Each structure stands twice: as C-alpha cells, then as structure tokens.
Amino acid sequence: MFPVLFLVFWLYFILWWVVVLALAIIYGIQAGRGEWTEYPVLGKWARKILRIGPRGAPLQEETLS
C-alpha cells in the first residue's frame, strides 16, 4: 500500500511543479513585455489590499468604500 501512495504523491508533486514552472514562465514573459497580469486565485484580493484597479490603474477615492 505504501508504494502506491508514495507513487501517487510523487506524481502529484511532479505535476504541481510542472504547472508552477509553466505559470512562472508565462507570467515572466508577459512581465518582460510590460503587460499587466494578475494571479489566477489571489488577484482580486491583492488588488483590494494594494488599492489598485484592474490592469494596475489607481482607484478613485469614492470607489474605495
């Protein structure tokens, strides 16, 4: 049972690593071109904390509340 669980965990880890590497390459290329990108999961949350609008535009004071 342990070898099967180990194999499944190892394959999941390798697949996750490939996905993260691919996203890093894609976002790196876009950043090098000067294009604005946002993280798939945390993008809206990060923009709210940093108080910036879509594509990095500053928010107006009346839209902050």
N, C-alpha and C positions, 0 to 999 in steps of 0.2 A: 504494500500500500504506500509506503514512504517513497519509493522510487517514482511512482505515478504522480503523487502530489508534488514531489520535487520537480519533475519534468514539466508539469502544468505551471507551476510557479515560475520556473526558469523561462518557459516560452512566453508567459505573460510579461515578465520583466524585459525580455528582449524586444517584444513587440512595443511595449511602452517606450523603451529607449529609442527605437526607430521613429516612432511618432513624434517624440520630443525633438529629436535631431532634425527631422523634416520640417517641423514648425519653426525651429530656430533658423534654419537655412532660408526658408521662405520669408520670415519676418526680417532677417538680416538683409536680404536682397531688397525688400521694399524700403527699409530704412535707408539703405545706401542710395536709393533713388530719390529720397526725400518724401516718400509717400507716407501718409498717416495711416497707421493700422492700430487696431485695438485687440486686446486679448479676448479669445472667444468666451470665456466664462466670467472673468473679473473686469471686463472693460467698462461697463456702466458704473459699477461700484467704484472703480478707480477714478473715473471722470467726476463722480459726485464728490469724492474726497478732495480731489485736486481743484474742484470747481471750474472745470473746463467743459465746453460743449462738444458736440460731435466734430470730428476732424481737428480737434485742438483749439477751436475758437473760444475766446474768453466769454463767459456767461455775463449777461447783464444783471445788475443788482436786483431788479424786480423779479427775475426768474429764479433767484436763489431760495426763496421761501417756499 
